[in-house]
Amino acid sequence: MSESVSAAYIHVPFCIHRCGYCDFTVIANRDDLLSVYLDCLEQEISESLVEPQQLTTLFIGGGTPNYLPPEHLQRLLKILQRWLPVRSDGEFSIECNPEDFSSERMDVINEFNVNRVSLGVQSFQAEHLKTLERGHRPETVADVTQRLRDRGFQNISFDLIYAVPGQSLTDWETTLGHAILLAPQHISTYGLTYEKGTAFWTRRMKSQLEQAEDELERSMYASAMKELSQAGYDQYELSNHARSGFQCRHNQIYWNALPYYGFGPGAASLLNGERVTRYRSVTGWIKKIQKGESPCSDREVLGPDLARREAVMLGLRQLKGIHLSSYEERFNCSIRDLAPEEYDNFLKRGLLEIDNEHLRLTYEGRFLADTVVAEFL
């Protein structure tokens, strides 16, 4: 490679059920594909890399990686240990659902030095878990968290969803309170979105689901920022809060527009200024690899203009913002050059600010982040 790459994402597409809001590459109830998926993943990685690449961050996402039976999970981790070893001081993350997270699976990931577990908690209230089509009970999360800690896991993250149909501000604050009591090192909060092609999109269009009002969603976001800050979590990105020293290092690779590998169906990589995406169809991805053909469906060269604009879009997600002189040195232009009138307008309206040589969103700007960022694309 002509550039140093220290991060990789591995996509495990298997799930027990596709949740109605999910827009990711997922396949449910296809255990017959588990072994062939691992065969193809190993082939894809080995043919792409030729030789092992040591990483600083490795992230296994999905899908539901802990859906894999222990023997398949062990084989996955052996493949990664062979081809994508993580430095002893690196971050090795895996996404897991609380549902069916057996102690045997925990022992497997512990054996292979996974050191960060991100749990798809979503809510601590049964009615909202049911709406979201999640399979676990609220009390399961405490049990899973304790069993992970008993095995020495010291970096646990919770994903939470707000603006769920029928959810009140009080409901959301109850979920936040339960999460804070369990004291994970990291908490991510996401407003529910309705992506075209999902079951939730169809149900909303048929008036079977009522989307939360904008004002309620704003209040929920504000509450998350306030409650988590008061509980000792530092908000370092629009949706992410962490105890000191526990920011997700892998996601910072994305937000800083740095290169990374991606393997598995639907996964993307960014290498040498080219973004490459694999086929989203799991069976399509498998067939391509079995035929000895490229599993990549899209290739996009990030020319200078697109690269500098995407760096703004991603960089402004971080609350520290973008270091202005570093940006100018990297891209040979200023951020203002991309949209002079809008840049000045956002500063005047108090949506952007310059602090300690960084351009960043203000508190009010966080609520309108998508609007602000869109003007630079």
N, C-alpha and C positions, 0 to 999 in steps of 0.2 A: 504494500500500500504506500502511497505517496504522502499520507498524512497519518498522524498518530490517532488511533481509535481506542478508547478505554472503556466503552460502554456497549452493552448489547441488551436487546429485548427479545424474549422468547414467547411466542403465543401458543397457549394450550387451549384449543377451541371447545373442549368437552364440557357439558353441563348436564345436570339432571333435568333441567327445564329452562327454556328461554323465557326470561321475565319480560313482561309486556312492554317495558320502556327500553329494553336493551337493543342497541344498534351495533353491537360488536360482532365480530366473526365468531359465531357459536354454532355448535351442532349438538342436539340433545338425543340421548338414548341411542347412541351408536357405539356401544362397547366393542362391536366387531371391528371397529377401525383403530382401536387403541394401539395395537402392536404395529400395524402398517404405518400409522402416523409417526411413531417413534423411529421406524426404519427410514422413512422419508426425511424426517427432521435430521437424523444423523447424516444421511446422504447429502442433504442440502448444505449443512454446516461444513462438512468435510470438503466438499467440492468448492465451496465458496472461499474457505480460508486456506486450504492446502496445508498449513501448519498451525498449531495452537496459538491463540492470542490471549495474553494475560490482560485482565480487565480490572478496572477500579470499581465499576458498578455493573451488576447483572440483575435484570428484572424479569421474573417469570409471571406473565399475566394471562388473562383469559377473557371469556371462558372461566372455568373453575379449575385451576391447577390441582387443588386437593381433591378433585373428583377422581383423579387417577388412583387406581388401587395401589397399595404399597409397593408391589413388585414393579409396576409400570413407573411409578414415581421414582423409585430407586434407579431404574434404567435411564430415565430422563436425566437425573442428576449425575449419573456416571458419564453420560454423553457430554454434558456441560463441563464436568470436571476434566474430561479428556481434552476438549477443544477450546473451552472458554474459561480457564481457571481464574478465580478471583483472588486478588492479592489478600494477604492476611489482614491488612488494614482496610480492605474494601467493603462495599455495601452489597449484600446479596439478598435480594428481596423476592418474596413470593406472595401472590394474592391468594387468599383462601376465603371460603364461605364458612360461617360457623356450623352450618348444617353438615352432619356426618364427618366432622373433623376428628377422626379417630386418633387415639394416643399413638397407635402404630404409625400413622402417617406423620405425626409430630416427631417421632423418634427417627424416621427416615430423613426428614429435612434437617434435623439436628445433626445427624451423622455426617451429612455432607456440608456442614458449616453454613447453611442458610442463617443469616443473622438479623433479618428484618421480615416481619410477617404483617401483611396488610389485610385486615378482616373486613369483609363486606357486611357491616352491621346494619346500616341504613336507618333503622329505627329501633326504639326500645318499647314500642307500643304494638300490641298484637294486631289491632285493627289496621294499622298502617302497613305493617309487614304483610298482611293479607292483601291489601290493595296493591302493594308492590309485587305481589306474587312470590314473596320470599318464603323459604321452606323452614326456617328456624323459629324457635320461640324466643322471646326477649331474654329469658333467664339463661338461655344457652350461652350467651356471650360471656357472662361472668365465669362460667365453667371452663369454656375454651381458653379464656385469657389466663385463668389460674393455672391450667394444665400446661400452657406454654411457659409461664413463668417458672413453674416447677422444674422445667427442663432447661432453664437458664436463658430463655429468650428475653432480652432486655430492650428490644426495639420493636414495639407493637404499635400498629396504626389502625385507626377505625375510619371507615368511610361512612358518612351519614348523608341522608337525602332529606331536603325540606321542600315545601310547596307541594306536598302530596295531596291529592284530592281529599277533601274532608278534614285536613289537618289544620288545627288552629295554632295561633302563636303560642298559647300555653302548652299545647301538645309538643310543639317543637322545643320549647324551653325545657320540658320534662325529659325529652330525649337527650338534649345537651347535658342536663344535670346527671343523668345516669352515666353518660359517657365520661364525664369529668370524674365521677366517683370511682370509676374503674381505672382511672389514671394511666391511659396509654401514653406513649411518648409523642404520638403524632395523631392529629385528627384532621380529616378532609371533609369539607361540607359542600354539597352540590345541590343547586336548585334543580328540581325535576324538569327535564326537557322532553318534548314530544317530537321525536324524529320521524320524518316521513318514511313509511315502510314498516314501522313498528305497530304492534297491536294497540298500544296506547294512542298512537296517532289516529288510527281508524276509529277507536272507541270515542275519542274526543270529537272527531268529525261527525259522529252519530249522536253526539250529546249524551253519551253513556258515561263519560268522565268530565268533570268540571275542573278546568284549569284554575289554579289559584290566581286571585287578583294581583296586579302588579304591586299595589301598595302593601298587601300582605307579604308578598315575597320579599319586598324591600325590608320590611320590618323583621322578617325572619333572618335575613342576611345580617342586618344590623345587630340583632340579638346574638347571633353566633360570634360576631367579631367582639362584642362587649363581654359576653359570658366567658369565652375562651381566654381572652386577654386577662380578665380578672382572676382566672384560674391558673395563670402562669404560663399560658401558651403564647408564643410569639407568632403573629401572622406574618409569614414571609412571602406569601403568594396569594392571589385573589381567593383561592379556595382552600388554602393549606395553612395549618397552624401546628407548631411544634415546640416541645421543650428545648431549651438551649442545647445545641449540639446534635439535635435529632432531625434536622431538615432532611428531606428526601434528596440524596445526592444524585440519584439517577434522573429524576425529573428536572433537576437543575441543568443537566446536560441538554435537554430539549429547550428549556427556556433561554439558555445562553447560545442556542443555535450551533452547538458543537456536534461533531460527527458521532455516529453510532451504528452498530449492526442491528439488523432485525431478521429474525428467522421464524418460520411457521406461517400458516395461512393468514392472510390479511396483514401481516407485519410489514412495517416500513423500515428502511434504512436510509441514512444520510451519509454518503461517502463521496469525497472529492467533488463536492458541490452538486451531486446528483441524488435526488430522492427517488428511491425504487420501492414499489409496493408489490407484495405478493398477491396472488389470487385469493379473493375472499372465500370462495367456495372451497370447503375442506376437501371434498372429493375431486374438485378440479385441480387443486394444488397437488394432491396425491398423484393424480394421473399424469400431470406434467413431469413430476420428478421420476415416476416409474418409467416414463418414456425417454428419459434422459434429456428432456426439454427444460427450458428456463421456467421456473415457477413464478416469474415476475410478470405482472399484468400491466404495470404503468411505470414509465420512467420520465422524470421531469428534471431537466437541467435548471438549476437555480442560477440564472444569469445575475450579473452584478445588481441590477435594479431590484429584482425579486428578492435576492438575498438580503439586501439592506432593509427592505420593507418588512420582510418576515422577522428580521432581528428586532425590529421595533415592536411588532405585534407580540412576539414571545417575551421580549425583555420587559415590557410594561406590565406583564402579569406579575412580575416580582415587585414586592412593595419597595425594595430599595431602588428600583428603577434601573435606568441605563446610564452608565458612566459616559459622559458626553465626549471627552477627549479620546477615550479608548474606542468609542464607536467611530469617531472621525478618522482615527488612525487605521482602523480595520477596513473601513468602507470608502475612504477618500471623499466623504461628503458629510454634511451635518444632518441631524434628524429634521431640522427646520426646512432644509432644502427639499424634502419629500412632499411637504404640504405647508408652505409658508403661511397662508391666510388662516388655515385651520389651527396650526401650531400656535400662532399668536392669539387666536380666539379662545382656545382651550386654556391658555395661561391667564387670559383676561377674565374668563368666566370662573376660574378657580377649580378647573377639572384636572389640570396639570400644574406642576410646580417644579422649580429647580432648587435642589437642596444639596449642598456639599458636592457640587459638580455632577449630580445625578438628576436626570429628568424622570419624574415619577408621577403616578396618579395621586391626587389628593384623596382625602376620605370621601368626599362627594364624587370624585372621579371613579372610585371603585364601583359605585352603583351603575355607572354609565360606561363601563370599560369597553364593552363591545362597540358602542357608538364612537368612542374616542379612537380606538384602534382601527376601525374600519376606514377612517379618513386617511390613514397612512398606507393603506394597501392599494 
